[in-house]
Amino acid sequence: MGRDIAIDLGTANTLVYKQGEGIVFNEPTVVALNGSTGRVEAMGEPAWQMIGGRTGNVVAMRPLRHGVMTEFEITKQMLELVFRHVGASKFPKPRVLVSIPAASSGVERRAVEEAIADAGGRGVVLVEETLAAAIGAGLPIHEPIGNLVVDIGGGTSEMAVVSMGGVVSGRSVAIGGFDVDAAIQDHIKNIFGVSIGEKAAEQIKIAIGSAFPGAERRAAAVRGREIATGMPTEVQVTEEEIRQAISPPVMGIVDVARQCLAEAPPELTHDVLETGMFLTGGGGLLRGMDMLLSQECEVPVHLTEHPLETVVLGAGIMLEHLDDYRSSFQLVRRR
């Protein structure tokens, strides 16, 4: 049984694939931090339950923003907890393959490598998220045809035309699911004078959020705090007003996908027009996102089978066949 692991270290969720076992960890990328000691006391779902408030001297926070590690020491401690949870051995240390945003700078890439090495990993291999997503979606990326992948995450959205084992043209934008949540919060604050939390905004997005008009006319009630009085209150919101409220971040993602397709070599663009775009990531689950992308980019759009897990599944496939992939694909090996 292998001991090596692949990690999708996302702004919203952290997923781990263990060699020979599959996905063994899938939790929110949230930590519970002790305000006195600065130590991470919990991560994932237990910490997520604390977000937006304080429990004694413990505060919940996200150590990554827009796909970038903003708190190195906290991320390192979080990864130590993850390693412990998945049973990664200390002797010998596991090799680690980790997916990163294509637009990551050299400094950001080194920070990921160092955090994983300090947490207990070795032989860190970095792979671009879109390449891992393409493999996880089962696309024939080793062939001389173009495959367009759009991965909408919590903090960033990545688009790439993949062919012959590498990214031919790619785009990244610091817009994702959290920006959609923030747009819902702003709308309810500006229109109703009511403040709602991050979790409440996400629940509205899941319940009635949409990127494209549908046949149904749904509405939802949301509880929050009236800003003027500080009193709890409840307001009703409709699907149409939420769709209009989230349109700026949604169209920001769509525009970048269109640019990515326009910048691809003509022969690969022709392939994409035939085979279509492959949509993945949590943001791909927004109702009607596939239809909006199809209309705006004028290509068929296919939502991958497991949008939230596609990247880590692809990274896991690469991990299982690392030597083959290292010789024939554009991987970055770090020591």
N, C-alpha and C positions, 0 to 999 in steps of 0.2 A: 504493500500500500504506500503510495507516494505521500510525501509530507509537504510538498510545495503548494503555494497558494496564488490565486489571481485576485486582485482587488479592483473594484470599481468605486473609487473614492469620490462620491458625488456631493454636491452642495446640499442636496435634499436627503439622500440616502447612501449608506455605505453597504456594499454587497461583497461577499467573499465566496470564491469558488475554491474548494479544496480538491487537490489532485486525487482522482479515483472515487470521489464522493459526491461531487456536484456542489450546488449552492448550499452553504452551511451557515450563512449569516446574512441577514437582510434587516437593517435597522435604520431609523432616522439618524442623520449626521448631526446629532445634538448631544452636548455634554452637560452634566450637572457639575458646576464648579463651586468649591468651597471658598467663600469670600475671604476667610481668614488665612488659609494656608495656600490658596492658589492651586490646590490639587483637584484633579478630576475624580469625582466620586462615583459617577455613573455615566453611561452613555446610552444612546438609542431610545427605545420606547419609555423606560422609566424617566429619563431626562426630558423627553418630549412632553410628558405629562406636566412638567414644571414650567414649560416655556411661557413667557409672558407674565410671570409672577415670581415671587420669592417664597421659599419655604425655609424659615429660620435664616440661616446664614448661607444658604445654598442658592445659586442663581443658574438658570439654564441659558446656554448660549450655543451659537453655531460657529465652529472654528474655521469654516470655509465660506467664502462669499464669491459669487460669480465664478465658481470653479477653481478659485485660487485660495491657497492656504494663507489666512490672515493672522493666525495665531500658531506659530511653530511649536512652542512648548506644549500647548494644550492639544494640538493635533497629535503630537508624539505620544502623549499620555493616553489619548483616545485609542490610538493604534495599538498600544501595549495591552489595553483592555480587550480589543478585538482579537489580537493574537492569542491572548489567554482563553478567550471564549471559544475559539475554534480549535483549541488544543494544539497550537503550533509549538513544536518542541524548541527548546533552547540549545540543545546539543544533539545533532547539529542544527543550526538555524535553517529555516525554510528558505528556498529561493522564492522570490516574489516577482510576479508580473503585474504591473499596475497601469490602468488606462489613464490618460491625461488629455486635457483639451489641446487641440492642434495648435492653438495660438499661445500656448504656454511659453514664457520667455525662458532663457537659459537659467536665470536665477530661480524662477519658479520650479523648473524641473529639478534643479539641484536640491531645492528645499524638500521636495517630495522624496527624493532618493535618501537624503539625510534623515528625514523623519522615520522612514521605513527601516533604515539601517539601525538607527538608535533604538527603535521599538523592538528590534529582534529579527529583522529580515536580512538576507544576503543576496548577492548576485542580482540586484534589482534590474529588471528589464522594463523599459517604458514603451507603451504602444498608444498611438493616437486613438481616441474614443471612436471616431467614425470608422476606422479600419476594424476595430474590435466589433463594432455594431454590425458592420457588413458581414463579418464572419458569423456572428451570432444569428443573423437573419438567414444564413444559408446561401448567401449570394456567391456566384462563381467569380470571386475577385481575382483569381489567378489567371483568368482568361483575358484576351485583348479586347474586351468590351467594357463600356462604361456603365457603372452602377451608381445612382445618386442616393445617398443616405442623408436623412435629416433627423438629427437626434436632439429633441427638445427636453432639456433637463430643468432642474430647479433654478439654477443661477445662470446658465449659459445655454445657447443653442448652437449646435455644430452641424455644418453641412459640408459634404464632400462628394466629389465624383471619384470613385475608386476604380482602378483598373490595373492589371498586371501586378497585383500585390502591393500597391501603394496609392497614396492620395495624389491625384493628378491636379485637381483644383479644389480648394477648400476655403470656407469662410466660417468665421466664428463671431457671434454677437453676444454681448453680456446682457441678454434678456432671456428670461425663462419663466417657469411656473410661479416663482415668488413675486415677479413683477406683475403678473396677472392678479395674484392675491392682493398686492399693494394697491392696484388700480381699483379693486372692489372696496377696499378699506377707504380709499380717498373719496370714492363716489358716495358712499354712505355718510361719510363725515361732511362732505360739501353739500349734499342735497338734503339730508335729514338732520344734520347737526348731531349725529350719533357716532360714538367711537366704538369700533369692534376690534377684536384681537385677530392675530394671524390665523389661528385655528378656525375661528368663525368664518373668516373670509374664504379659507380653503374649503370649508363645508358648503358654502354657497356655490363656489365654483364647481364642485362635484355634483351638487344637486341640480342646479339650473344653468350653469355656465355653458356657453356655446360660442363657436366662432362663425357659424353659418346659420341662417334662419331655417327653422324646422317647422313641421306641421303643428306641433303642440305649442300651446301658450301657457307655459308653466310660471308659477310664482313660488316664493318661499318667504317664511318669516325668519327674522334674525334678531337676536337679543343683543343689546349693547348698552352703553352708558351715555345718557344725554349730556353733551358737553356743557350746556348752559347751566344745568342744575346738578349734575353729578348723579342723577337718579337712574336706576335701571329702566329700560324701556324696550319696546319691540316694534319693529317696522316691517312692512311688506315690500318685497322687491320682485320685479318681473324679469323673466328671461331676456326680453328685448332690451330693457335698460341696462342689465348686466353685460349683455353682448356689446352695447355701445360703449360702456365704461371700460371694457377690457380691449377694445379695438386698437388703441395705440400700441401696446406691447405685442399684441397678436400680429398686427400688420408689420411691425418692425421685424418679426421673425420671418414672415412671408416675403418681405422685400429682399432680405438677405439670401433666402433660398433661391429667389429669382435671379439675383446677381451671380450666385454660385453656378447656376445652370448656364447663364449667359457667358461666363468666363471659361467654360470647358471647351476643349478642342472640338471643332464641328463634327468630326466623325464619332466622338463619344456622345455628344449632344443628341445625335441621331439615334444612338442606342437607347438613351434615356427616354426619348419621345416614344419609343416602342415598348420598352420594358417598364417604364414608369419610375416613380420616386418611392423609396422605402422609408416610412415614417416610424420613428421609435422614440423612446423616452417617455417619462410621465406626462409631459405636455402634449404628446401625441394622442393622449386619451381624452383631451378636451373635445366635447361633442362638436362635430362638424369641422374640425381642424383639417381632416383629410379632404373634405369637399372644398374648403376655401383654398387650400394649396393647389388642388387639381384645377380649380377655376383660374386662379391667378398665374400659375406656372404653365398651364395648358399641357399637363401630362397626367397620366393615370397615377393615383396614389394608393399604395398598399400599406396598411398598418401591420407591423410585424406581430407575430403570434404572441410574444411575451414582451411588450414594450418596456416594462420596468426592469426586465432582466436581460435584455438582448446584449448589452455591452459586456456584462460579466460572463454571460454564456460564451460569447465570442472570445473573451480573454481566457476563459477556461479551456476552450478548444485549442487555443495557441499554447497554453501551458502544457497540455497533454502531449503536444507534438512540437515542443519548443525548438529542438534542434533543426527540424525540418523548416519551421517558420523562420528561424534565425538566418538560415542560409538563403532562403528565397524571398523573404519579405523585408520591408524597410523597418526593422526594429532597431531601437537604440539600447545598447547594452551598457550598463554602469557597473562599476566594481566597488 
